[in-house]
C-alpha cells in the first residue's frame, strides 16, 4: 500500500480519486519508494537471470565440446559412429538380416546347414567391413559401402531362397 500526496491509502488496481493540486483524473500519484523498491527487485532478478543464462550457455558449450571430442576419438573398427551415415546404414542392414536368419531358425524354415552357411557369409562381410573401417579411421567410403551393400543383396536373396525351399 502506498499513499499519494495527502490522499490517503492508494490500492493497486483501484483508481484513485484525486482532488489535490494535480488533477489527473483517474491516475494516482504513487509513492516513489514503492517504485524504487520494485525497480530494485526487478534489477536484482534481471541480474540473477542473466547470470543463470550465462552459466547455462557456458555449460552447454562445454558439454557440446566434450561430445564432439568423444564422437571423433571413439571412431574405429566395430564402433558405431553416430555421425557417419554409411557405417550406420550398413550396420542397420546387417542387423535386419540377422533378425531374418533368427526368425528362420525359430520357425523351422532354415535348417542347420543353411544357417551355418548364411552366418559364415555374414561373418565374412563383417570382417571386410572392419578392415575397410580400419583403413579409413572408422569410416567407409562410398565404394566400400556399395560393395558391402552388393554383398548384402546377395546374402538377402540367399536368405529368402533358403527360407522358402521347403527343406
SULDA-V322767 format. One line per field, one symbol per residue. ss: DSSP state (H for helix, E for strand, C for the rest). psi: psi as a letter, one per 20 degrees, with the letter a starting at -180 (. if undefined). burial: + if it has 16 or more other C-alpha atoms within 10 Angstrom, else -. Layout:
ss=???
psi=???
burial=???
//
This chain:
ss=CEECCCCCEECCCCCCCCCCCCCCCCCCCCCHHHHHHHHHHHHHHHHHHHHHHHHHHHHHHHHHHHHHHHHHHCCCCCCCCCCCHHHHHHHHHHHHHHHHHHHHHHHCCCCHHHHHHHHHHHHHHHHHHHHHHHHCCCCCCHHHHHHHHHHHHHHHHHHHHHHCCCC
psi=prqankiappqpipqqopkbinnjcjpqoqpihgghgggggggggggggghggggggghghgggghhhghghhipapippoijohgghgghgggghhhhggghhghjjiprhgggggghgggggghggghgghhilljrqrhgggggghghhgghghhggghhjjk.
burial=-+++-----+-----+++---------+++--------------------------------------------++++-++----+++-++--+--++-++--++---++---++--+--++--++--++-+++---+++---++--++--+--++--+--++----
//
